[in-house]
Amino acid sequence: MIFEELDIPDVYFITPKKIGDSRGFFMEVFRQETFSSQVGDFTFVQENCSMSVETGTVRGLHFQLPPRAQGKLVSCTQGALLDVAVDIRTGSPTFGQHAARRLTAEHGEQLWVPPGFAHGFCTLMPNTVISYKLTDYYSPAHDRGLLWSDPALGIDWPVAPDLAILSDKDKVQPRLAELPTAFRFGS
Ligand SMILES: Cc1cn([C@H]2C[C@H](O)[C@@H](COP(=O)(O)OP(=O)(O)O[C@H]3O[C@H](C)C(=O)[C@H](O)[C@H]3O)O2)c(=O)[nH]c1=O
Protein backbone atom coordinates (compact mmCIF):
# COMPACT_ATOMS: atom_id res chain seq x y z
CA MET A 1 0.00 0.00 0.00
CA ILE A 2 1.53 3.33 -1.10
CA PHE A 3 0.67 6.57 0.77
CA GLU A 4 1.37 9.82 -1.11
CA GLU A 5 0.88 13.12 0.75
CA LEU A 6 -0.41 15.63 -1.78
CA ASP A 7 0.44 19.31 -2.38
CA ILE A 8 -2.11 20.13 0.29
CA PRO A 9 -0.48 18.62 3.41
CA ASP A 10 -2.72 16.21 5.36
CA VAL A 11 -4.47 14.97 2.16
CA TYR A 12 -3.24 11.52 1.07
CA PHE A 13 -3.64 9.53 -2.13
CA ILE A 14 -3.41 5.83 -1.27
CA THR A 15 -2.79 3.00 -3.72
CA PRO A 16 -3.37 -0.55 -2.43
CA LYS A 17 -1.32 -3.48 -3.65
CA LYS A 18 -3.28 -5.51 -6.23
CA ILE A 19 -2.42 -9.21 -6.27
CA GLY A 20 -3.64 -10.94 -9.43
CA ASP A 21 -4.04 -14.64 -10.09
CA SER A 22 -5.98 -16.92 -12.42
CA ARG A 23 -9.21 -16.21 -10.42
CA GLY A 24 -8.94 -12.44 -10.59
CA PHE A 25 -7.31 -10.23 -7.92
CA PHE A 26 -6.96 -9.60 -4.16
CA MET A 27 -6.35 -6.28 -2.35
CA GLU A 28 -5.87 -5.35 1.26
CA VAL A 29 -8.03 -2.21 1.25
CA PHE A 30 -7.43 -0.95 4.80
CA ARG A 31 -5.06 -1.80 7.65
CA GLN A 32 -5.49 0.27 10.85
CA GLU A 33 -1.86 0.05 11.97
CA THR A 34 -0.60 1.25 8.58
CA PHE A 35 -3.16 4.05 8.32
CA SER A 36 -2.41 5.20 11.88
CA SER A 37 1.34 5.24 11.28
CA GLN A 38 1.15 6.91 7.83
CA VAL A 39 -1.77 9.35 8.30
CA GLY A 40 -2.77 9.57 11.96
CA ASP A 41 -4.73 7.90 14.71
CA PHE A 42 -8.25 8.24 13.28
CA THR A 43 -11.11 5.87 14.14
CA PHE A 44 -13.84 5.12 11.58
CA VAL A 45 -17.40 4.79 12.90
CA GLN A 46 -19.57 4.81 9.77
CA GLU A 47 -19.29 3.69 6.15
CA ASN A 48 -21.40 5.04 3.28
CA CYS A 49 -21.84 4.09 -0.33
CA SER A 50 -23.78 5.70 -3.16
CA MET A 51 -24.36 4.73 -6.78
CA SER A 52 -24.78 7.31 -9.51
CA VAL A 53 -26.33 6.15 -12.77
CA GLU A 54 -25.09 8.83 -15.14
CA THR A 55 -21.60 9.96 -16.07
CA GLY A 56 -21.25 13.61 -15.09
CA THR A 57 -23.12 13.25 -11.79
CA VAL A 58 -21.65 15.62 -9.19
CA ARG A 59 -22.23 15.05 -5.47
CA GLY A 60 -20.84 17.75 -3.18
CA LEU A 61 -19.09 19.72 -2.04
CA HIS A 62 -20.13 18.66 1.46
CA PHE A 63 -18.80 18.81 5.01
CA GLN A 64 -20.04 18.74 8.61
CA LEU A 65 -19.41 21.65 10.99
CA PRO A 66 -17.40 21.19 14.18
CA PRO A 67 -17.74 19.42 16.55
CA ARG A 68 -19.09 16.84 14.09
CA ALA A 69 -16.51 17.34 11.33
CA GLN A 70 -15.76 14.11 9.46
CA GLY A 71 -12.60 12.67 8.00
CA LYS A 72 -13.40 10.55 4.90
CA LEU A 73 -11.44 7.64 3.42
CA VAL A 74 -12.90 7.46 -0.09
CA SER A 75 -12.72 4.74 -2.73
CA CYS A 76 -14.53 3.76 -5.92
CA THR A 77 -15.90 0.23 -6.00
CA GLN A 78 -17.57 0.33 -9.45
CA GLY A 79 -16.72 2.56 -12.40
CA ALA A 80 -14.55 5.63 -11.94
CA LEU A 81 -14.78 9.15 -10.51
CA LEU A 82 -12.85 12.35 -9.95
CA ASP A 83 -12.63 12.92 -6.21
CA VAL A 84 -12.04 16.43 -4.83
CA ALA A 85 -11.09 17.76 -1.39
CA VAL A 86 -11.18 21.54 -0.70
CA ASP A 87 -9.32 23.03 2.28
CA ILE A 88 -11.80 25.25 4.19
CA ARG A 89 -9.74 25.57 7.41
CA THR A 90 -9.45 29.25 8.32
CA GLY A 91 -5.80 30.19 8.71
CA SER A 92 -4.56 27.28 6.60
CA PRO A 93 -1.80 28.24 4.16
CA THR A 94 -3.74 26.24 1.55
CA PHE A 95 -7.20 27.68 2.41
CA GLY A 96 -9.47 27.48 -0.64
CA GLN A 97 -7.07 25.20 -2.50
CA HIS A 98 -8.07 21.68 -3.58
CA ALA A 99 -6.66 18.27 -4.32
CA ALA A 100 -8.28 16.15 -7.05
CA ARG A 101 -7.56 12.55 -7.95
CA ARG A 102 -9.13 9.96 -10.24
CA LEU A 103 -10.35 6.93 -8.25
CA THR A 104 -11.19 3.70 -10.10
CA ALA A 105 -12.68 0.36 -9.13
CA GLU A 106 -9.99 -1.29 -11.28
CA HIS A 107 -7.07 -0.06 -9.16
CA GLY A 108 -8.85 0.69 -5.85
CA GLU A 109 -7.10 4.02 -5.27
CA GLN A 110 -8.25 5.99 -2.20
CA LEU A 111 -8.30 9.63 -1.13
CA TRP A 112 -8.03 10.62 2.53
CA VAL A 113 -10.05 13.79 3.09
CA PRO A 114 -9.28 15.15 6.58
CA PRO A 115 -11.77 16.92 8.86
CA GLY A 116 -11.89 20.60 7.83
CA PHE A 117 -12.21 19.84 4.12
CA ALA A 118 -15.22 19.93 1.82
CA HIS A 119 -15.58 16.78 -0.27
CA GLY A 120 -17.20 16.06 -3.60
CA PHE A 121 -16.84 13.99 -6.75
CA CYS A 122 -17.88 13.74 -10.38
CA THR A 123 -18.58 10.36 -11.98
CA LEU A 124 -16.54 9.40 -15.04
CA MET A 125 -18.54 6.28 -15.98
CA PRO A 126 -22.18 5.13 -15.73
CA ASN A 127 -23.29 3.26 -12.59
CA THR A 128 -20.33 4.46 -10.54
CA VAL A 129 -20.29 3.43 -6.88
CA ILE A 130 -18.40 5.39 -4.22
CA SER A 131 -17.66 3.89 -0.81
CA TYR A 132 -16.21 5.87 2.09
CA LYS A 133 -15.39 5.40 5.76
CA LEU A 134 -16.14 8.29 8.13
CA THR A 135 -14.58 9.37 11.42
CA ASP A 136 -17.87 10.72 12.81
CA TYR A 137 -21.54 9.91 12.42
CA TYR A 138 -23.90 11.69 10.04
CA SER A 139 -25.42 14.73 11.72
CA PRO A 140 -28.02 16.53 9.57
CA ALA A 141 -27.83 19.56 11.89
CA HIS A 142 -24.12 19.94 11.09
CA ASP A 143 -24.34 19.02 7.37
CA ARG A 144 -23.27 21.92 5.12
CA GLY A 145 -22.25 22.50 1.52
CA LEU A 146 -20.05 24.60 -0.77
CA LEU A 147 -20.92 25.38 -4.39
CA TRP A 148 -19.08 22.78 -6.49
CA SER A 149 -18.77 25.13 -9.48
CA ASP A 150 -17.58 28.22 -7.58
CA PRO A 151 -15.00 29.78 -9.94
CA ALA A 152 -12.95 30.85 -6.89
CA LEU A 153 -12.10 27.17 -6.29
CA GLY A 154 -10.56 26.70 -9.73
CA ILE A 155 -11.55 23.03 -9.91
CA ASP A 156 -11.18 21.51 -13.39
CA TRP A 157 -14.34 19.36 -13.31
CA PRO A 158 -14.85 16.92 -16.21
CA VAL A 159 -18.41 18.20 -16.77
CA ALA A 160 -19.75 21.64 -17.64
CA PRO A 161 -21.94 23.37 -14.98
CA ASP A 162 -24.98 23.35 -17.25
CA LEU A 163 -24.63 19.62 -18.00
CA ALA A 164 -23.84 18.24 -14.53
CA ILE A 165 -26.43 16.06 -12.81
CA LEU A 166 -26.98 17.48 -9.32
CA SER A 167 -29.30 17.23 -6.34
CA ASP A 168 -31.48 20.30 -5.84
CA LYS A 169 -29.49 21.31 -2.77
CA ASP A 170 -26.17 21.13 -4.65
CA LYS A 171 -27.46 23.58 -7.24
CA VAL A 172 -27.71 26.35 -4.63
CA GLN A 173 -24.85 25.86 -2.17
CA PRO A 174 -22.96 28.94 -0.90
CA ARG A 175 -19.71 30.08 -2.51
CA LEU A 176 -16.37 29.97 -0.67
CA ALA A 177 -16.56 33.71 0.08
CA GLU A 178 -19.91 33.17 1.83
CA LEU A 179 -18.80 30.33 4.12
CA PRO A 180 -18.94 30.98 7.86
CA THR A 181 -15.61 30.72 9.70
CA ALA A 182 -16.13 27.30 11.17
CA PHE A 183 -12.84 25.42 10.94
CA ARG A 184 -9.65 26.78 12.44
CA PHE A 185 -6.41 25.46 10.99
CA GLY A 186 -4.47 23.40 13.46
CA SER A 187 -7.46 22.74 15.70
C1 LIG B 1 -24.51 11.72 3.95
C2 LIG B 1 -25.68 10.94 4.46
C3 LIG B 1 -26.94 11.09 3.92
N1 LIG B 1 -27.98 10.37 4.40
C4 LIG B 1 -29.31 10.52 3.75
C5 LIG B 1 -29.82 11.94 3.63
C6 LIG B 1 -30.64 11.91 2.36
O1 LIG B 1 -31.95 11.45 2.66
C7 LIG B 1 -29.94 10.86 1.50
C8 LIG B 1 -29.03 11.45 0.44
O2 LIG B 1 -28.17 12.39 1.09
P1 LIG B 1 -27.31 13.40 0.23
O3 LIG B 1 -28.15 13.93 -0.89
O4 LIG B 1 -26.64 14.38 1.16
O5 LIG B 1 -26.21 12.40 -0.37
P2 LIG B 1 -24.94 12.85 -1.26
O6 LIG B 1 -25.32 13.97 -2.18
O7 LIG B 1 -24.42 11.58 -1.83
O8 LIG B 1 -23.91 13.45 -0.23
C9 LIG B 1 -22.78 12.71 0.22
O9 LIG B 1 -21.83 12.78 -0.79
C10 LIG B 1 -20.75 13.70 -0.61
C11 LIG B 1 -19.77 13.43 -1.70
C12 LIG B 1 -20.14 13.58 0.72
O10 LIG B 1 -18.92 13.68 0.91
C13 LIG B 1 -21.02 13.44 1.87
O11 LIG B 1 -20.59 12.35 2.68
C14 LIG B 1 -22.44 13.25 1.59
O12 LIG B 1 -23.00 14.51 1.78
O13 LIG B 1 -29.15 10.07 2.41
C15 LIG B 1 -27.85 9.49 5.45
O14 LIG B 1 -28.82 8.84 5.89
N2 LIG B 1 -26.61 9.34 6.01
C16 LIG B 1 -25.52 10.03 5.56
O15 LIG B 1 -24.40 9.82 6.09
The ligand as an SDF file (V2000), in Angstrom:
LIG
                    3D

 35 37  0  0  0  0  0  0  0  0999 V2000
  -24.5080   11.7200    3.9500 C   0  0  0  0  0  0  0  0  0  0  0  0
  -25.6840   10.9420    4.4640 C   0  0  0  0  0  0  0  0  0  0  0  0
  -26.9420   11.0900    3.9170 C   0  0  0  0  0  0  0  0  0  0  0  0
  -27.9810   10.3700    4.4000 N   0  0  0  0  0  0  0  0  0  0  0  0
  -29.3060   10.5220    3.7540 C   0  0  0  0  0  0  0  0  0  0  0  0
  -29.8160   11.9380    3.6300 C   0  0  0  0  0  0  0  0  0  0  0  0
  -30.6410   11.9080    2.3620 C   0  0  0  0  0  0  0  0  0  0  0  0
  -31.9520   11.4500    2.6600 O   0  0  0  0  0  0  0  0  0  0  0  0
  -29.9400   10.8600    1.4950 C   0  0  0  0  0  0  0  0  0  0  0  0
  -29.0300   11.4500    0.4390 C   0  0  0  0  0  0  0  0  0  0  0  0
  -28.1720   12.3860    1.0890 O   0  0  0  0  0  0  0  0  0  0  0  0
  -27.3060   13.3980    0.2270 P   0  0  0  0  0  0  0  0  0  0  0  0
  -28.1470   13.9300   -0.8930 O   0  0  0  0  0  0  0  0  0  0  0  0
  -26.6410   14.3840    1.1640 O   0  0  0  0  0  0  0  0  0  0  0  0
  -26.2150   12.3980   -0.3660 O   0  0  0  0  0  0  0  0  0  0  0  0
  -24.9400   12.8490   -1.2640 P   0  0  0  0  0  0  0  0  0  0  0  0
  -25.3180   13.9670   -2.1810 O   0  0  0  0  0  0  0  0  0  0  0  0
  -24.4230   11.5790   -1.8330 O   0  0  0  0  0  0  0  0  0  0  0  0
  -23.9140   13.4470   -0.2270 O   0  0  0  0  0  0  0  0  0  0  0  0
  -22.7800   12.7060    0.2210 C   0  0  0  0  0  0  0  0  0  0  0  0
  -21.8280   12.7770   -0.7890 O   0  0  0  0  0  0  0  0  0  0  0  0
  -20.7540   13.6960   -0.6070 C   0  0  0  0  0  0  0  0  0  0  0  0
  -19.7660   13.4350   -1.6960 C   0  0  0  0  0  0  0  0  0  0  0  0
  -20.1420   13.5830    0.7210 C   0  0  0  0  0  0  0  0  0  0  0  0
  -18.9210   13.6810    0.9100 O   0  0  0  0  0  0  0  0  0  0  0  0
  -21.0230   13.4380    1.8700 C   0  0  0  0  0  0  0  0  0  0  0  0
  -20.5930   12.3540    2.6780 O   0  0  0  0  0  0  0  0  0  0  0  0
  -22.4450   13.2460    1.5930 C   0  0  0  0  0  0  0  0  0  0  0  0
  -23.0040   14.5090    1.7840 O   0  0  0  0  0  0  0  0  0  0  0  0
  -29.1540   10.0670    2.4150 O   0  0  0  0  0  0  0  0  0  0  0  0
  -27.8470    9.4900    5.4480 C   0  0  0  0  0  0  0  0  0  0  0  0
  -28.8190    8.8370    5.8900 O   0  0  0  0  0  0  0  0  0  0  0  0
  -26.6130    9.3350    6.0100 N   0  0  0  0  0  0  0  0  0  0  0  0
  -25.5210   10.0260    5.5610 C   0  0  0  0  0  0  0  0  0  0  0  0
  -24.3990    9.8240    6.0950 O   0  0  0  0  0  0  0  0  0  0  0  0
  1  2  1  0
  2  3  2  0
  2 34  1  0
  3  4  1  0
  4  5  1  0
  4 31  1  0
  5  6  1  0
  5 30  1  0
  6  7  1  0
  7  8  1  0
  7  9  1  0
  9 10  1  0
  9 30  1  0
 10 11  1  0
 11 12  1  0
 12 13  2  0
 12 14  1  0
 12 15  1  0
 15 16  1  0
 16 17  2  0
 16 18  1  0
 16 19  1  0
 19 20  1  0
 20 21  1  0
 20 28  1  0
 21 22  1  0
 22 23  1  0
 22 24  1  0
 24 25  2  0
 24 26  1  0
 26 27  1  0
 26 28  1  0
 28 29  1  0
 31 32  2  0
 31 33  1  0
 33 34  1  0
 34 35  2  0
M  END
$$$$
